[in-house]
Amino acid sequence: MKTILITGATGFLGSALTARSLAEGHRVKALSRNDPAGHRVRAAVDTAARGFGFSLGAEPLSRLSVFQVDFQDLPGTLAPEVLGDVTHVWNVAAEMSYSLKKILPAVEQNVRATSMLYALAARRARRCERFYHVSTAYTAGFGVEQVRERPHVAPRVINAYQLSKWMAESNLLLHHPELGLPVTLFRPSVIIGHHDTGWSSGASFGLFFLAEALLLGKRRHAEHVQLDLKADSLLNLVCVDTVVRRALALLETRASREDREIFHCIGDELIPLAGALEPAWSALGLRAGFGPPRHAVDAELQRFLEKNKPFADTTWHFHADRLQAVLGEAYGPQPMTPQIAGRSLTHFLAHRLRELARAPVDPAPEAARTAAPGAP
């Protein structure tokens, strides 16, 4: 039995990783803020398990412990005994805003808290085998079509999320020689819902943010919307269950491991933007096209999508040779089709429509608060 320390267990990927870890017999210690009794973590993990198609009984849940910490003061709030028996750390928590006005909170969480946790694990978690840091494949920045599993030198980034994630990667690699704890940078591409159930947390990021724009058009009573995006740009989408499966497979793999590793966790087929979004506008009863705005609603959608447009319009070719080599057969290819994307979008839209039904005057989501398409 492994003892895994996980941050971000109330989030989409973190809750799924926690649920699957418990189901596979591991102990999980979740670090959380503003959750003294652990209710939010347990609720998120239970929801993720059901989204994956299984339930967690009393025995698996007894192996989940929640510890409240202040991520701005981990040395003062993370008790040394919590780390004593930890065998692996998965750092999933992140500040996902990419507004440059929020660069300081992004650096505080994504860089400083990550670095503090790594240092504490290296010094106090004597049984810890490795520190896994969830980053994003989009730290490659723009202008790089072929993206390899290696450090990025001076990438051209455009928002606080990209910048702070790149800084965190660089900081961990810089401090590894001093601290010695093996570190793995785990870079997913655009994470979508479960391959079979379509489950996601309902957060509007990545592909879901583009679907949110279509929902906004529906709420404005448009019958046809025009998205100012490139219909033929190619997206790399990966299902959350694939990300979790590969993440946990790394815990069981010892061959060909290095003290400093960088892995891309990606879909193994690209899908055109139009094909990925078609299930969303069909589900909403909309007609959609691509091109410059034609009327007021289109102009509103253009403003809404502005911060995500550079990502949606760019095709990256991510390579995952190193992860494939380390995992072997456990890697498992991740195909991508409009049907798979459609299950995720249908689930997401159903979740959002339920929210709107409870709060019919809820304003449109703020574009500046969402994460880049590569966000975990």
C-alpha positions as CSV (number, residue, x, y, z in Angstrom):
1,M,0.0,0.0,0.0
2,K,1.3,3.4,-1.0
3,T,0.7,6.6,0.9
4,I,0.1,9.4,-1.6
5,L,0.0,13.1,-0.7
6,I,-2.3,14.9,-3.1
7,T,-3.0,18.6,-3.4
8,G,-6.0,20.0,-5.3
9,A,-8.3,17.1,-4.3
10,T,-11.4,19.3,-4.6
11,G,-10.6,20.0,-8.3
12,F,-11.4,18.1,-11.5
13,L,-8.2,16.1,-11.9
14,G,-7.2,16.0,-8.2
15,S,-10.6,14.6,-7.1
16,A,-10.4,11.9,-9.9
17,L,-6.8,11.0,-9.0
18,T,-7.8,10.7,-5.3
19,A,-10.9,8.6,-6.0
20,R,-9.0,6.2,-8.3
21,S,-6.1,5.9,-5.8
22,L,-8.4,4.9,-3.0
23,A,-10.1,2.4,-5.3
24,E,-6.8,0.8,-6.0
25,G,-6.0,0.3,-2.4
26,H,-3.7,3.2,-1.6
27,R,-3.9,5.6,1.3
28,V,-4.3,9.3,0.4
29,K,-3.5,12.4,2.4
30,A,-5.2,15.4,0.9
31,L,-4.0,18.9,1.6
32,S,-6.8,21.5,1.4
33,R,-7.5,25.0,2.5
34,N,-10.7,26.4,4.0
35,D,-12.0,22.8,4.7
36,P,-11.3,22.1,8.3
37,A,-13.6,19.1,8.5
38,G,-12.7,17.8,5.0
39,H,-16.3,17.9,3.8
40,R,-15.5,19.6,0.5
41,V,-12.7,17.1,-0.3
42,R,-14.8,14.1,0.5
43,A,-17.8,15.4,-1.5
44,A,-15.6,16.1,-4.5
45,V,-13.9,12.6,-4.3
46,D,-17.3,10.9,-4.0
47,T,-18.6,12.8,-7.0
48,A,-15.5,11.9,-9.0
49,A,-15.9,8.2,-8.2
50,R,-19.5,8.2,-9.3
51,G,-18.4,10.1,-12.5
52,F,-15.9,7.3,-13.1
53,G,-18.7,4.7,-12.7
54,F,-17.9,3.3,-9.3
55,S,-18.7,4.0,-5.7
56,L,-16.3,4.2,-2.7
57,G,-17.4,2.3,0.3
58,A,-16.5,2.8,3.9
59,E,-13.2,1.0,3.8
60,P,-11.7,2.9,0.9
61,L,-12.9,6.2,2.4
62,S,-11.3,5.3,5.7
63,R,-7.9,5.5,3.9
64,L,-8.5,9.2,3.0
65,S,-7.3,11.8,5.5
66,V,-7.7,15.5,4.9
67,F,-5.3,18.1,6.4
68,Q,-6.1,21.8,6.3
69,V,-3.1,24.0,5.4
70,D,-2.2,27.5,4.4
71,F,-0.4,27.2,1.0
72,Q,1.2,30.6,1.7
73,D,2.7,29.1,4.9
74,L,3.3,25.4,4.3
75,P,6.3,25.2,6.7
76,G,4.1,26.6,9.5
77,T,0.8,24.7,8.8
78,L,1.9,21.3,7.4
79,A,2.8,19.2,10.4
80,P,6.0,17.1,10.0
81,E,4.2,14.0,11.0
82,V,1.8,14.3,8.0
83,L,4.8,13.7,5.7
84,G,6.4,11.0,7.8
85,D,5.0,8.0,5.9
86,V,4.3,9.6,2.5
87,T,5.7,7.5,-0.4
88,H,4.7,9.7,-3.3
89,V,3.5,13.3,-3.7
90,W,1.1,14.4,-6.5
91,N,1.0,18.2,-6.6
92,V,-2.2,18.9,-8.6
93,A,-3.4,22.2,-7.0
94,A,-3.1,25.3,-9.2
95,E,-4.2,28.9,-9.5
96,M,-5.9,28.7,-12.9
97,S,-6.7,32.3,-13.7
98,Y,-4.7,33.5,-16.6
99,S,-5.5,37.2,-16.2
100,L,-2.2,39.1,-16.0
101,K,-3.8,41.2,-13.3
102,K,-3.6,38.1,-11.1
103,I,0.0,37.2,-11.8
104,L,0.9,37.5,-8.1
105,P,-1.7,35.0,-6.8
106,A,-0.6,32.7,-9.7
107,V,3.0,32.9,-8.7
108,E,2.2,32.5,-5.0
109,Q,0.3,29.2,-5.6
110,N,1.9,27.7,-8.7
111,V,5.5,28.6,-8.0
112,R,6.1,29.4,-4.4
113,A,3.7,26.9,-2.8
114,T,4.9,24.2,-5.2
115,S,8.6,24.9,-4.3
116,M,7.8,24.9,-0.6
117,L,6.0,21.6,-0.8
118,Y,8.9,20.1,-2.8
119,A,11.4,21.3,-0.2
120,L,9.3,20.0,2.7
121,A,8.8,16.6,1.1
122,A,12.6,16.3,0.4
123,R,13.5,17.2,4.0
124,R,10.7,15.5,6.0
125,A,9.2,12.7,3.9
126,R,12.0,10.2,4.4
127,R,10.1,7.4,2.6
128,C,9.1,9.6,-0.3
129,E,10.2,8.1,-3.6
130,R,9.2,10.9,-6.0
131,F,7.5,14.3,-6.3
132,Y,5.1,14.5,-9.2
133,H,4.1,18.0,-10.4
134,V,1.2,18.4,-12.7
135,S,2.0,21.2,-15.1
136,T,0.6,21.7,-18.6
137,A,1.8,20.8,-22.1
138,Y,1.3,24.5,-23.0
139,T,4.3,25.7,-21.1
140,A,5.9,25.2,-24.6
141,G,4.5,28.6,-25.5
142,F,3.7,29.8,-29.0
143,G,5.7,29.4,-32.1
144,V,6.8,25.9,-31.3
145,E,5.0,23.3,-33.5
146,Q,6.8,20.2,-32.4
147,V,6.9,20.0,-28.6
148,R,9.2,17.5,-27.0
149,E,9.4,16.2,-23.4
150,R,12.2,18.5,-22.3
151,P,12.6,21.8,-20.5
152,H,11.5,24.9,-22.4
153,V,13.9,27.7,-22.7
154,A,12.3,31.2,-22.8
155,P,8.9,30.2,-24.2
156,R,6.6,32.8,-25.6
157,V,3.8,32.8,-23.1
158,I,0.8,35.1,-22.9
159,N,-1.0,34.7,-19.6
160,A,-0.4,34.2,-15.9
161,Y,-1.2,30.5,-15.9
162,Q,1.3,29.6,-18.6
163,L,3.9,31.8,-17.2
164,S,3.6,30.6,-13.6
165,K,3.5,27.0,-14.6
166,W,6.7,27.4,-16.7
167,M,8.3,29.1,-13.7
168,A,7.3,26.3,-11.4
169,E,8.8,23.7,-13.8
170,S,12.1,25.7,-14.0
171,N,12.2,26.1,-10.2
172,L,11.8,22.4,-9.5
173,L,14.4,21.4,-12.0
174,L,16.7,24.1,-10.6
175,H,16.4,22.9,-7.0
176,H,16.5,19.2,-7.6
177,P,20.3,18.9,-7.4
178,E,20.3,20.5,-4.0
179,L,17.3,18.7,-2.5
180,G,17.8,15.3,-4.2
181,L,14.1,14.1,-4.3
182,P,13.4,12.7,-7.7
183,V,10.9,15.0,-9.6
184,T,8.6,14.3,-12.5
185,L,6.9,17.1,-14.5
186,F,3.6,15.7,-15.8
187,R,2.2,17.8,-18.6
188,P,-1.3,17.0,-19.7
189,S,-2.8,18.6,-22.8
190,V,-6.4,19.6,-22.9
191,I,-8.2,17.4,-20.3
192,I,-11.9,16.6,-21.1
193,G,-14.4,14.3,-19.3
194,H,-14.4,10.6,-18.8
195,H,-14.1,8.5,-22.0
196,D,-17.3,6.5,-21.2
197,T,-19.4,8.6,-18.9
198,G,-18.4,12.1,-20.1
199,W,-18.1,13.1,-16.4
200,S,-16.3,16.4,-15.6
201,S,-16.5,18.7,-12.7
202,G,-18.5,21.3,-14.6
203,A,-15.7,23.9,-14.5
204,S,-15.4,26.1,-17.6
205,F,-11.9,25.6,-18.9
206,G,-10.3,24.4,-22.2
207,L,-12.8,22.8,-24.5
208,F,-15.6,23.4,-22.0
209,F,-14.9,27.1,-22.2
210,L,-15.6,27.1,-25.9
211,A,-18.8,25.2,-25.2
212,E,-19.6,27.9,-22.7
213,A,-19.5,30.5,-25.5
214,L,-22.0,28.5,-27.5
215,L,-24.2,28.3,-24.4
216,L,-23.9,32.1,-24.1
217,G,-25.2,32.4,-27.6
218,K,-28.1,30.2,-26.8
219,R,-28.9,32.3,-23.7
220,R,-28.9,35.4,-26.0
221,H,-31.6,33.6,-28.0
222,A,-29.5,33.4,-31.2
223,E,-30.4,30.8,-33.7
224,H,-27.1,31.0,-35.5
225,V,-23.7,32.1,-34.1
226,Q,-20.5,32.8,-35.8
227,L,-17.3,31.9,-33.8
228,D,-14.2,33.9,-34.7
229,L,-12.0,30.8,-34.5
230,K,-10.2,28.6,-37.0
231,A,-12.5,25.7,-37.7
232,D,-9.6,23.5,-39.0
233,S,-7.1,24.0,-36.1
234,L,-6.3,20.7,-34.5
235,L,-6.8,20.1,-30.8
236,N,-5.1,17.6,-28.6
237,L,-7.7,16.3,-26.1
238,V,-7.1,13.7,-23.5
239,C,-9.8,12.1,-21.3
240,V,-9.5,12.5,-17.5
241,D,-9.6,8.7,-16.9
242,T,-6.6,8.3,-19.3
243,V,-4.7,11.0,-17.4
244,V,-5.4,9.3,-14.0
245,R,-4.6,5.8,-15.4
246,R,-1.2,6.9,-16.7
247,A,-0.5,8.8,-13.6
248,L,-1.1,5.8,-11.3
249,A,0.8,3.5,-13.7
250,L,3.9,5.7,-13.1
251,L,3.7,4.8,-9.4
252,E,4.1,1.1,-10.3
253,T,6.9,1.6,-12.9
254,R,10.6,1.5,-11.8
255,A,12.4,0.6,-15.0
256,S,14.1,3.4,-17.0
257,R,13.2,6.1,-14.5
258,E,15.4,9.2,-14.1
259,D,15.8,11.5,-11.2
260,R,14.4,14.4,-13.3
261,E,11.7,13.5,-15.8
262,I,9.3,15.3,-18.1
263,F,6.3,13.5,-19.6
264,H,3.5,14.6,-21.8
265,C,0.1,13.0,-21.1
266,I,-1.8,13.6,-24.3
267,G,-4.4,12.3,-26.7
268,D,-2.8,10.2,-29.5
269,E,-5.1,11.6,-32.2
270,L,-5.8,15.3,-33.0
271,I,-9.3,16.4,-33.7
272,P,-10.4,19.5,-35.7
273,L,-11.9,22.3,-33.7
274,A,-15.2,22.2,-35.6
275,G,-15.5,18.5,-35.2
276,A,-14.9,18.7,-31.4
277,L,-17.5,21.5,-31.0
278,E,-20.2,20.2,-33.3
279,P,-21.8,18.0,-30.6
280,A,-22.2,21.1,-28.4
281,W,-24.0,23.3,-30.7
282,S,-26.2,20.4,-31.9
283,A,-27.1,19.6,-28.2
284,L,-28.1,23.2,-27.8
285,G,-30.2,23.4,-30.9
286,L,-27.9,26.0,-32.4
287,R,-26.5,26.5,-35.9
288,A,-22.8,27.6,-35.8
289,G,-20.2,28.8,-38.3
290,F,-16.7,30.1,-38.1
291,G,-15.6,33.6,-39.1
292,P,-15.8,37.3,-38.2
293,P,-18.8,38.5,-36.2
294,R,-21.9,39.3,-38.1
295,H,-24.2,40.7,-35.4
296,A,-24.2,41.9,-31.8
297,V,-24.3,38.4,-30.3
298,D,-21.3,37.3,-32.4
299,A,-19.4,40.3,-31.3
300,E,-20.2,39.5,-27.6
301,L,-18.9,35.9,-28.2
302,Q,-15.8,37.3,-29.8
303,R,-15.0,39.3,-26.7
304,F,-15.8,36.4,-24.5
305,L,-13.4,34.1,-26.4
306,E,-10.6,36.6,-26.8
307,K,-8.3,35.2,-24.1
308,N,-8.7,31.7,-25.3
309,K,-8.6,32.4,-29.1
310,P,-4.8,32.1,-29.4
311,F,-4.9,28.6,-28.0
312,A,-7.9,27.5,-30.0
313,D,-6.4,28.8,-33.2
314,T,-3.0,27.1,-32.7
315,T,-2.0,23.5,-33.5
316,W,0.7,21.9,-31.4
317,H,2.1,18.5,-32.0
318,F,3.1,17.1,-28.7
319,H,5.4,14.1,-28.4
320,A,5.1,11.5,-25.7
321,D,7.9,9.2,-26.6
322,R,9.4,9.2,-23.1
323,L,6.1,8.4,-21.3
324,Q,5.4,5.6,-23.8
325,A,8.8,4.1,-23.3
326,V,8.6,4.2,-19.5
327,L,5.0,2.8,-19.3
328,G,5.2,0.3,-22.1
329,E,1.9,-1.5,-22.5
330,A,0.5,0.4,-19.5
331,Y,0.6,3.6,-21.6
332,G,-2.5,2.7,-23.5
333,P,-3.3,4.9,-26.6
334,Q,-6.0,7.6,-26.2
335,P,-8.0,7.9,-29.5
336,M,-10.2,10.9,-30.0
337,T,-13.4,11.2,-31.9
338,P,-16.3,13.7,-32.0
339,Q,-18.3,11.0,-30.2
340,I,-15.9,11.0,-27.3
341,A,-15.7,14.8,-27.2
342,G,-19.5,14.9,-27.5
343,R,-20.0,12.8,-24.3
344,S,-17.9,15.3,-22.4
345,L,-19.6,18.3,-23.9
346,T,-23.1,16.9,-23.3
347,H,-22.3,16.2,-19.6
348,F,-20.8,19.7,-19.2
349,L,-23.7,21.5,-20.8
350,A,-26.2,19.5,-18.8
351,H,-24.4,20.5,-15.6
352,R,-24.3,24.2,-16.7
353,L,-28.0,24.2,-17.6
354,R,-28.9,22.8,-14.2
355,E,-26.9,25.6,-12.6
356,L,-28.7,28.2,-14.8
357,A,-32.1,26.7,-13.9
358,R,-31.3,27.2,-10.3
359,A,-30.1,30.8,-10.9
360,P,-31.7,32.0,-14.1
361,V,-30.2,35.5,-13.9
362,D,-26.6,34.2,-13.4
363,P,-24.3,36.3,-15.5
364,A,-22.1,34.9,-18.2
365,P,-18.8,33.5,-16.9
366,E,-15.9,35.9,-16.8
367,A,-13.4,35.0,-19.5
368,A,-10.5,36.3,-17.4
369,R,-11.2,33.8,-14.7
370,T,-10.8,30.6,-16.8
371,A,-7.7,28.6,-17.4
372,A,-5.9,28.1,-20.7
373,P,-6.9,25.0,-22.7
374,G,-4.0,23.1,-21.3
375,A,-5.0,23.5,-17.8
376,P,-5.2,20.2,-15.5
